Amino acid sequence: MSIQSLPPVSSLIIDCDPGVDDAVALMLAFAAPELELLAVTTVGGNVPAHTTQRNARILRQIAGREDVPVHGGAERPLKRPPAGAGEFHGPEGLGDLEPFEPTGIIGDGPAVNAIVDLVMKRPAGSTAIAVLGPMTNLALAMKRERRLAEHLGPVVVMGGARSEGGNITASAEFNIWADPDAAAVVLGSGCEVIAFSLDVTHQVRATEERIRAVEKIKTPSAKTVASMLRFSQRIERRIVGWPTPDWGAPLHDPCPVAWLIQPALFELRPCRIEVETVSDLTRGHTAVEFRVDPTTARHRWAVAADAQGVFDLIVDKLKAPE
């Protein structure tokens, strides 16, 4: 597997729609000292926007990271009715975790303002954004500040599908399908995009052995991650079905965060990505063209992952400091 060098970024914003796999991604990011996490912004996606914002604050409180502001964001896609995926995340978005009203405050100002302000006041290229849900907030931020795309560091996206096919339609993955118009804005903006699609996240599966390794850690964050993995294991087996007993549910949203921490875990290929926004039949389809000049390509597509390495990273970061 080829080694990918870490982009020259010093700061990170996570834009997400928690969501059980978003929860694992956030717990990984909260526990990683390598990441200067500036803010978490939330969007309607897996569950409605008011719920994703509350869920992010719940997870922040469990992780003991009240220093990280959480900003609520877009309630609906740019042009379409809101979608949801509660069947895979539970009605409250956090699987079996009993929700509660978190004590931490909401960040000052909406997500779009926070993204623009945090990125534009830092050196160009120094702030990455990991988009783990629909790209609505980032698209709106780009519409508000036309210089944002050229000022951003890499935009690290969980979304899309090519060889694996879709998980919401035959060819579309949920995050892109939920707001394809926003994805088209981001992908057409000229910023650097690294896409972690179903092609690679389906390689990273929470097997029984890997879940048990997390369950051995007794920190609050690890217990929360283990709960999310157990919920996904049960739901995936019931709804999707498994070809073998030791198959395991795929781990989607933690992959972009894992790459930011340890890029050698993934192999990327330069490409051009376009999104279908017109056809109802292929709405959200990601057309990925690898026949590009690698020296000028602005998009990269993850094609392979060290699955055990990803889980080893999660276990390592969730352990209590010695």
MARDO-549598 format. One record per residue (C-alpha): residue number from 1; residue in three letters; x, y, z negated. Coordinates in steps of 0.1 Angstrom, whole numbers. Example, Ala and Ser with C-alpha at 12.3 -4.5 7.8 and 13.67 -1.06 7.14 Angstrom:
! residues 2
{r 1; "ALA"; {123; -45; -78}} {r 2; "SER"; {137; -11; -71}} 
***
This chain:
! residues 322
{r 1; "MET"; {0; 0; 0}} {r 2; "SER"; {14; 33; 10}} {r 3; "ILE"; {21; 59; -18}} {r 4; "GLN"; {3; 92; -16}} {r 5; "SER"; {19; 121; -32}} {r 6; "LEU"; {-1; 142; -57}} {r 7; "PRO"; {-14; 174; -42}} {r 8; "PRO"; {3; 206; -57}} {r 9; "VAL"; {-27; 215; -79}} {r 10; "SER"; {-26; 225; -116}} {r 11; "SER"; {-63; 229; -124}} {r 12; "LEU"; {-95; 209; -118}} {r 13; "ILE"; {-133; 215; -117}} {r 14; "ILE"; {-156; 185; -118}} {r 15; "ASP"; {-189; 189; -101}} {r 16; "CYS"; {-212; 160; -109}} {r 17; "ASP"; {-247; 146; -115}} {r 18; "PRO"; {-244; 122; -145}} {r 19; "GLY"; {-253; 93; -138}} {r 20; "VAL"; {-236; 62; -153}} {r 21; "ASP"; {-206; 62; -130}} {r 22; "ASP"; {-203; 100; -134}} {r 23; "ALA"; {-202; 93; -171}} {r 24; "VAL"; {-172; 70; -167}} {r 25; "ALA"; {-155; 95; -145}} {r 26; "LEU"; {-160; 123; -170}} {r 27; "MET"; {-147; 102; -199}} {r 28; "LEU"; {-116; 94; -178}} {r 29; "ALA"; {-110; 131; -170}} {r 30; "PHE"; {-117; 142; -206}} {r 31; "ALA"; {-91; 117; -218}} {r 32; "ALA"; {-64; 125; -193}} {r 33; "PRO"; {-38; 151; -205}} {r 34; "GLU"; {-25; 153; -169}} {r 35; "LEU"; {-56; 172; -158}} {r 36; "GLU"; {-62; 208; -168}} {r 37; "LEU"; {-100; 206; -167}} {r 38; "LEU"; {-114; 241; -163}} {r 39; "ALA"; {-151; 233; -162}} {r 40; "VAL"; {-178; 207; -155}} {r 41; "THR"; {-205; 219; -132}} {r 42; "THR"; {-237; 199; -127}} {r 43; "VAL"; {-262; 195; -99}} {r 44; "GLY"; {-295; 177; -94}} {r 45; "GLY"; {-289; 143; -79}} {r 46; "ASN"; {-290; 109; -97}} {r 47; "VAL"; {-315; 126; -120}} {r 48; "PRO"; {-329; 161; -121}} {r 49; "ALA"; {-306; 191; -127}} {r 50; "HIS"; {-318; 199; -162}} {r 51; "THR"; {-310; 163; -172}} {r 52; "THR"; {-276; 162; -155}} {r 53; "GLN"; {-266; 193; -174}} {r 54; "ARG"; {-277; 179; -207}} {r 55; "ASN"; {-260; 146; -199}} {r 56; "ALA"; {-227; 163; -192}} {r 57; "ARG"; {-229; 181; -225}} {r 58; "ILE"; {-237; 149; -243}} {r 59; "LEU"; {-206; 132; -228}} {r 60; "ARG"; {-185; 162; -236}} {r 61; "GLN"; {-195; 160; -272}} {r 62; "ILE"; {-188; 123; -275}} {r 63; "ALA"; {-154; 129; -260}} {r 64; "GLY"; {-147; 157; -284}} {r 65; "ARG"; {-140; 181; -255}} {r 66; "GLU"; {-161; 211; -264}} {r 67; "ASP"; {-133; 233; -251}} {r 68; "VAL"; {-145; 225; -215}} {r 69; "PRO"; {-174; 246; -204}} {r 70; "VAL"; {-204; 230; -187}} {r 71; "HIS"; {-223; 250; -162}} {r 72; "GLY"; {-257; 240; -148}} {r 73; "GLY"; {-262; 242; -111}} {r 74; "ALA"; {-285; 237; -81}} {r 75; "GLU"; {-318; 220; -88}} {r 76; "ARG"; {-325; 210; -52}} {r 77; "PRO"; {-306; 205; -19}} {r 78; "LEU"; {-301; 233; 6}} {r 79; "LYS"; {-330; 224; 29}} {r 80; "ARG"; {-347; 193; 16}} {r 81; "PRO"; {-368; 180; -14}} {r 82; "PRO"; {-348; 167; -43}} {r 83; "ALA"; {-339; 130; -43}} {r 84; "GLY"; {-331; 107; -72}} {r 85; "ALA"; {-315; 74; -81}} {r 86; "GLY"; {-330; 67; -115}} {r 87; "GLU"; {-333; 30; -108}} {r 88; "PHE"; {-295; 26; -108}} {r 89; "HIS"; {-289; 50; -137}} {r 90; "GLY"; {-319; 48; -160}} {r 91; "PRO"; {-347; 74; -163}} {r 92; "GLU"; {-324; 96; -184}} {r 93; "GLY"; {-293; 90; -163}} {r 94; "LEU"; {-271; 74; -190}} {r 95; "GLY"; {-281; 38; -188}} {r 96; "ASP"; {-287; 23; -223}} {r 97; "LEU"; {-273; 53; -241}} {r 98; "GLU"; {-300; 70; -262}} {r 99; "PRO"; {-299; 107; -252}} {r 100; "PHE"; {-298; 135; -278}} {r 101; "GLU"; {-297; 172; -278}} {r 102; "PRO"; {-260; 181; -277}} {r 103; "THR"; {-246; 209; -299}} {r 104; "GLY"; {-222; 224; -274}} {r 105; "ILE"; {-233; 255; -256}} {r 106; "ILE"; {-239; 259; -219}} {r 107; "GLY"; {-212; 277; -200}} {r 108; "ASP"; {-216; 314; -193}} {r 109; "GLY"; {-233; 317; -159}} {r 110; "PRO"; {-245; 292; -132}} {r 111; "ALA"; {-223; 267; -115}} {r 112; "VAL"; {-219; 286; -83}} {r 113; "ASN"; {-206; 316; -100}} {r 114; "ALA"; {-182; 295; -122}} {r 115; "ILE"; {-168; 277; -91}} {r 116; "VAL"; {-161; 310; -73}} {r 117; "ASP"; {-147; 328; -103}} {r 118; "LEU"; {-125; 300; -115}} {r 119; "VAL"; {-110; 293; -81}} {r 120; "MET"; {-106; 328; -68}} {r 121; "LYS"; {-88; 341; -99}} {r 122; "ARG"; {-61; 314; -96}} {r 123; "PRO"; {-33; 311; -70}} {r 124; "ALA"; {-44; 298; -36}} {r 125; "GLY"; {-43; 260; -35}} {r 126; "SER"; {-38; 255; -72}} {r 127; "THR"; {-74; 245; -81}} {r 128; "ALA"; {-90; 212; -70}} {r 129; "ILE"; {-126; 203; -72}} {r 130; "ALA"; {-139; 168; -76}} {r 131; "VAL"; {-174; 165; -62}} {r 132; "LEU"; {-191; 134; -76}} {r 133; "GLY"; {-227; 141; -65}} {r 134; "PRO"; {-244; 160; -37}} {r 135; "MET"; {-222; 189; -25}} {r 136; "THR"; {-249; 216; -30}} {r 137; "ASN"; {-231; 237; -56}} {r 138; "LEU"; {-199; 239; -35}} {r 139; "ALA"; {-217; 247; -3}} {r 140; "LEU"; {-236; 275; -21}} {r 141; "ALA"; {-203; 288; -35}} {r 142; "MET"; {-188; 288; 0}} {r 143; "LYS"; {-217; 308; 13}} {r 144; "ARG"; {-213; 333; -16}} {r 145; "GLU"; {-175; 337; -12}} {r 146; "ARG"; {-164; 333; 24}} {r 147; "ARG"; {-127; 331; 13}} {r 148; "LEU"; {-133; 301; -10}} {r 149; "ALA"; {-125; 273; 14}} {r 150; "GLU"; {-90; 287; 22}} {r 151; "HIS"; {-83; 294; -14}} {r 152; "LEU"; {-93; 260; -27}} {r 153; "GLY"; {-69; 231; -34}} {r 154; "PRO"; {-81; 197; -23}} {r 155; "VAL"; {-118; 189; -25}} {r 156; "VAL"; {-120; 153; -37}} {r 157; "VAL"; {-153; 138; -29}} {r 158; "MET"; {-171; 106; -38}} {r 159; "GLY"; {-194; 101; -8}} {r 160; "GLY"; {-199; 86; 26}} {r 161; "ALA"; {-197; 52; 42}} {r 162; "ARG"; {-182; 37; 73}} {r 163; "SER"; {-173; 0; 74}} {r 164; "GLU"; {-193; -9; 43}} {r 165; "GLY"; {-226; 6; 55}} {r 166; "GLY"; {-248; 27; 33}} {r 167; "ASN"; {-265; 22; 0}} {r 168; "ILE"; {-295; 44; 6}} {r 169; "THR"; {-301; 37; 43}} {r 170; "ALA"; {-283; 14; 68}} {r 171; "SER"; {-255; 39; 73}} {r 172; "ALA"; {-258; 66; 46}} {r 173; "GLU"; {-244; 68; 11}} {r 174; "PHE"; {-266; 85; -15}} {r 175; "ASN"; {-245; 116; -23}} {r 176; "ILE"; {-242; 126; 14}} {r 177; "TRP"; {-278; 115; 22}} {r 178; "ALA"; {-292; 136; -7}} {r 179; "ASP"; {-279; 169; 8}} {r 180; "PRO"; {-263; 163; 42}} {r 181; "ASP"; {-266; 200; 50}} {r 182; "ALA"; {-243; 209; 21}} {r 183; "ALA"; {-219; 181; 31}} {r 184; "ALA"; {-218; 196; 66}} {r 185; "VAL"; {-210; 230; 52}} {r 186; "VAL"; {-181; 217; 31}} {r 187; "LEU"; {-166; 194; 57}} {r 188; "GLY"; {-169; 221; 84}} {r 189; "SER"; {-153; 248; 62}} {r 190; "GLY"; {-117; 240; 70}} {r 191; "CYS"; {-107; 230; 34}} {r 192; "GLU"; {-88; 199; 27}} {r 193; "VAL"; {-112; 170; 19}} {r 194; "ILE"; {-103; 136; 5}} {r 195; "ALA"; {-133; 113; 7}} {r 196; "PHE"; {-137; 82; -15}} {r 197; "SER"; {-165; 64; 2}} {r 198; "LEU"; {-183; 31; -3}} {r 199; "ASP"; {-155; 16; 18}} {r 200; "VAL"; {-131; 20; -10}} {r 201; "THR"; {-153; 22; -41}} {r 202; "HIS"; {-168; -12; -33}} {r 203; "GLN"; {-133; -26; -37}} {r 204; "VAL"; {-132; -14; -74}} {r 205; "ARG"; {-155; -37; -93}} {r 206; "ALA"; {-162; -39; -130}} {r 207; "THR"; {-157; -76; -135}} {r 208; "GLU"; {-165; -93; -168}} {r 209; "GLU"; {-128; -94; -177}} {r 210; "ARG"; {-123; -57; -170}} {r 211; "ILE"; {-154; -47; -190}} {r 212; "ARG"; {-142; -68; -219}} {r 213; "ALA"; {-108; -49; -218}} {r 214; "VAL"; {-127; -16; -223}} {r 215; "GLU"; {-149; -31; -250}} {r 216; "LYS"; {-118; -39; -271}} {r 217; "ILE"; {-111; -2; -275}} {r 218; "LYS"; {-131; 12; -304}} {r 219; "THR"; {-130; 49; -296}} {r 220; "PRO"; {-163; 67; -290}} {r 221; "SER"; {-154; 74; -254}} {r 222; "ALA"; {-145; 38; -247}} {r 223; "LYS"; {-177; 25; -263}} {r 224; "THR"; {-196; 49; -241}} {r 225; "VAL"; {-178; 37; -210}} {r 226; "ALA"; {-183; 1; -219}} {r 227; "SER"; {-220; 8; -223}} {r 228; "MET"; {-222; 23; -188}} {r 229; "LEU"; {-204; -6; -173}} {r 230; "ARG"; {-227; -31; -190}} {r 231; "PHE"; {-257; -13; -178}} {r 232; "SER"; {-244; -11; -142}} {r 233; "GLN"; {-235; -48; -143}} {r 234; "ARG"; {-271; -57; -153}} {r 235; "ILE"; {-288; -34; -128}} {r 236; "GLU"; {-265; -42; -99}} {r 237; "ARG"; {-271; -80; -104}} {r 238; "ARG"; {-309; -75; -106}} {r 239; "ILE"; {-314; -50; -77}} {r 240; "VAL"; {-285; -58; -53}} {r 241; "GLY"; {-276; -94; -62}} {r 242; "TRP"; {-241; -108; -64}} {r 243; "PRO"; {-225; -134; -40}} {r 244; "THR"; {-205; -149; -69}} {r 245; "PRO"; {-210; -149; -107}} {r 246; "ASP"; {-178; -129; -113}} {r 247; "TRP"; {-185; -102; -87}} {r 248; "GLY"; {-191; -70; -107}} {r 249; "ALA"; {-207; -37; -100}} {r 250; "PRO"; {-187; -11; -80}} {r 251; "LEU"; {-171; 18; -98}} {r 252; "HIS"; {-178; 49; -76}} {r 253; "ASP"; {-172; 82; -92}} {r 254; "PRO"; {-141; 74; -113}} {r 255; "CYS"; {-121; 67; -81}} {r 256; "PRO"; {-115; 104; -71}} {r 257; "VAL"; {-105; 112; -107}} {r 258; "ALA"; {-82; 82; -108}} {r 259; "TRP"; {-65; 94; -76}} {r 260; "LEU"; {-59; 128; -91}} {r 261; "ILE"; {-42; 112; -120}} {r 262; "GLN"; {-24; 84; -102}} {r 263; "PRO"; {-25; 88; -64}} {r 264; "ALA"; {-4; 57; -57}} {r 265; "LEU"; {-36; 36; -66}} {r 266; "PHE"; {-51; 45; -32}} {r 267; "GLU"; {-42; 44; 5}} {r 268; "LEU"; {-56; 73; 25}} {r 269; "ARG"; {-58; 79; 63}} {r 270; "PRO"; {-60; 112; 81}} {r 271; "CYS"; {-93; 117; 99}} {r 272; "ARG"; {-121; 140; 109}} {r 273; "ILE"; {-155; 136; 92}} {r 274; "GLU"; {-188; 149; 104}} {r 275; "VAL"; {-222; 144; 89}} {r 276; "GLU"; {-256; 138; 106}} {r 277; "THR"; {-281; 164; 96}} {r 278; "VAL"; {-308; 162; 123}} {r 279; "SER"; {-319; 126; 128}} {r 280; "ASP"; {-341; 112; 101}} {r 281; "LEU"; {-330; 77; 111}} {r 282; "THR"; {-293; 84; 105}} {r 283; "ARG"; {-296; 113; 80}} {r 284; "GLY"; {-264; 116; 60}} {r 285; "HIS"; {-244; 92; 82}} {r 286; "THR"; {-206; 100; 80}} {r 287; "ALA"; {-189; 98; 114}} {r 288; "VAL"; {-152; 92; 107}} {r 289; "GLU"; {-127; 96; 135}} {r 290; "PHE"; {-92; 83; 128}} {r 291; "ARG"; {-79; 93; 163}} {r 292; "VAL"; {-65; 127; 150}} {r 293; "ASP"; {-32; 145; 148}} {r 294; "PRO"; {-21; 136; 112}} {r 295; "THR"; {-1; 168; 110}} {r 296; "THR"; {-32; 190; 114}} {r 297; "ALA"; {-60; 169; 101}} {r 298; "ARG"; {-79; 185; 72}} {r 299; "HIS"; {-98; 153; 61}} {r 300; "ARG"; {-85; 121; 46}} {r 301; "TRP"; {-104; 89; 41}} {r 302; "ALA"; {-96; 64; 13}} {r 303; "VAL"; {-93; 29; 29}} {r 304; "ALA"; {-78; 8; 1}} {r 305; "ALA"; {-75; 7; -37}} {r 306; "ASP"; {-56; -11; -64}} {r 307; "ALA"; {-87; -21; -83}} {r 308; "GLN"; {-69; -36; -113}} {r 309; "GLY"; {-47; -5; -114}} {r 310; "VAL"; {-78; 17; -116}} {r 311; "PHE"; {-91; -2; -146}} {r 312; "ASP"; {-57; -4; -162}} {r 313; "LEU"; {-56; 34; -160}} {r 314; "ILE"; {-91; 38; -175}} {r 315; "VAL"; {-81; 15; -204}} {r 316; "ASP"; {-48; 33; -210}} {r 317; "LYS"; {-65; 68; -211}} {r 318; "LEU"; {-93; 57; -234}} {r 319; "LYS"; {-71; 43; -260}} {r 320; "ALA"; {-67; 64; -292}} {r 321; "PRO"; {-35; 84; -293}} {r 322; "GLU"; {-9; 66; -314}} 
***
